[in-house]
Structure formats: C-alpha cells, structure tokens
Amino acid sequence: MSAPFEERSGVVPCGTPWGRWYQTLEEVFIEVQVPPGTRAKDVSCSLQSRRVALSVCGREVLQGNLFDSTIADEGTWTLEDRKLIRIVLMKTNRDAGNCWTSLLENEYAADPWVQDQMQRKLTLERFQRENPGFDFSGAEISGNYSKGGPDFSGLEK
C-alpha cells in the first residue's frame, strides 16, 4: 500500500469545457487541456486563497472565486507535455465532510451523481487514513456517508 489512496482507488472527475477537476481530502486538482506546443511563457496563472485565474496565450480560460479557501502558498501549477496544465490547490479545511460541490462559487458544479461519488470517495479516504492497516481503495460504501460519514472517534477500543 505504498501508493497514495487516490492512485489505488482512482479519482472522481468533474468534466468542464476546458478539462476537469477532482479532489482528495487535502487537495483540489484542476486539469486544463491547452493547445499542443503551449509553452510556460504563454501561461499566466494566479493562485490566491479564495481565487484562481488562468490565461493561455492571452485568452482567459478560468477565473473566479473558489468554492472554499485554500492555502495560497502551497498552490502550484505545471505544464505537462506542452498540452496539459495541472493546478494543485491545498484545501484549508481537510475534513471528509468538506467535499467541494463546485470548483468556483457559481461555476463548474459537479452533477448530483458525481457529487455523491466524490463524497463517498472522501469518506473512504478518511477511513483509510484512520485505519492505515486496511486497504479501502476497492471498497464500496452505502448508508450515512454525507458530511464525511459516521464519527467513530468516541468509541472505546
């Protein structure tokens, strides 16, 4: 189980006109398809705690207020193979109950099915973190998993 949970269990992406976004307990990933041959100097990316702005070759691709706050100093962007921009944002609130329902405050919302799948995945990721000796990457979950699922922390061992 040396690989991170999301690598073993896959991601639950939310498709957008420019690419997709997905999340883990700690991070939000934004993947933007750009024209092949794009160079880093063609990219302008501003990452703030509650705001993101991305332009490629002078054209705005993504701009607005994020759904929730992030740690601005830990946000990064990379240009991969000169055709994909990957932005990684570190969530301020890293609870399983903090499932972003959209990337921006009023844009790029996950449809209800995708949102449900995202919440299930974050709950399983929380269970994995709380029980490192078990592998939840292939597990299914049903029942009460909204807001991060049931809280077992008060149970005696």
Disulfide bonds with the S-S distance in Angstrom:
none
